[in-house]
Amino acid sequence: MKKLAMVSALALVIGFSGNALAQQNFGAANAGGYTGPSAASMTVAEAKKLGDDTPVVLIGKLEKSLGGEKYLFTDNTGSVTVEIDNDDWRGLTVNDKDTVEIRGEVDKDFMNFEIDVDSIAKK
């Protein structure tokens, strides 16, 4: 009987400490990341001069949906089609009045220019 009580108590302590450790190190509230300087934003006009796969940061508005995962993004220098995969929204909801920052890369070939978005955030 003593062994059963001791094993139960030990299992209980290990369970609580393991849960606390998991919450401390791996919980969503503690998800870490880089907090230093980041790439400077640019304009749509500047982005259109860049080569394929070049990283970009743009600040502007999503004017309208073009169907599927494509949207018309505009700033004060022009507009460009952006592709935002459904999982890149991460629960964010925006409309045509919201200013957003998009991070992604240029997707350019001889007939097409668009931005493949990796992340989007309200500004």
N, C-alpha and C positions, 0 to 999 in steps of 0.2 A: 504494500500500500504506500509506503514511504517513497519507493522508487517511482510509482505512478504520479504522485503529487509533485515530486521533484522534476520529472520529465515534463509534466504539464506546465509547471511554472517556468521552466527554461524555454519551452516552446512559445509561451506567451510573451516573455521578455524579448526573445529573438524576433517574433512577429512585429511587436511594436517598434523596436529599434530599426528593423529593416524598412518598415513603412516610413518612419521619420526620415531615415537616410534617403530614401527614394524621393520623398517630397522635397527635401532640402536640395538635393543635387540635380534632380531631373524634372521637377515640377514646372508647369507652364509659366508660373509667375516668376520663376528664377531662370528662365531661358536666357542665356547670355548671348553675347555677340560683340562685335567691334563697335566702339562708340567714338572713335576718333574722326578726323577729317575724312570726307568722302569726295568722290569725283564731283566736279563742278557741273552745274546744269548748263545746257546749251539751248539754242533755239532750233526750231524745225528747219529753218533755212540753213543753219550750220550743219545739222545732222544730214541734210540731203547731199552735202559735199563729201561725206565720209564713205569709206569703202565697206564692203560686206563684212559682217561679223564684228564691226567696231562697237564697243560698249557706248551707250548713250544714257543721259539723264535729261528728261524733258519736263517742263512745268507748263501746264496749260489746262485745257478743258476737253472732255469727251463730248463732242457736239451731238453725235447721234450714232446709233447702232447701224452697221452696214449688213447685218445678218451673220449668223453663226457666231464666231468669236472675233469678228472684225468690227472696228469702231473708227470713226473719224475724229482725230485728235487735232486741236488747233492751239496755236499761241499767236502772239501779235505779229509773227513773221510768215505764217503760212499754215498749211494743214498737211497731214500725212495719215495714211491708214495704219492702224496699230492692231496687232493680234494679241488678245489677252485670253489665254487658256482658262477654262472654267475654274481650275484649282488655284490659279494665281490670284483670284479675287479674295480668297481667305475670309469670306463673310462680309467684305466691304460692300457698301451700297453707295453709289454716286449718281448724280444726275447732271444735266447739261449746265447747271449753274455752279457746280463744285469745281474748285481748282484742285488738280491732282498732280502728283509727281510720279512719273513712270520711269522705270529703269529697265533696260533691255539692250538689244543689239540690233544693228542695221541688218535687214534682210534684203539684199539687192542682187538683181540679175539684170540682164540687158533690157527687159521689158517692164520690170516691176521694182518698186521701192516701197518698203514698209518697215515698221519697227516691230520686232518680236519681243513682247513685254515679258519680263521675268517677275516684276513686282509693281504694285500700284498702291499709293497712299494718298489720303486727302491732305491738303496743305492748309 
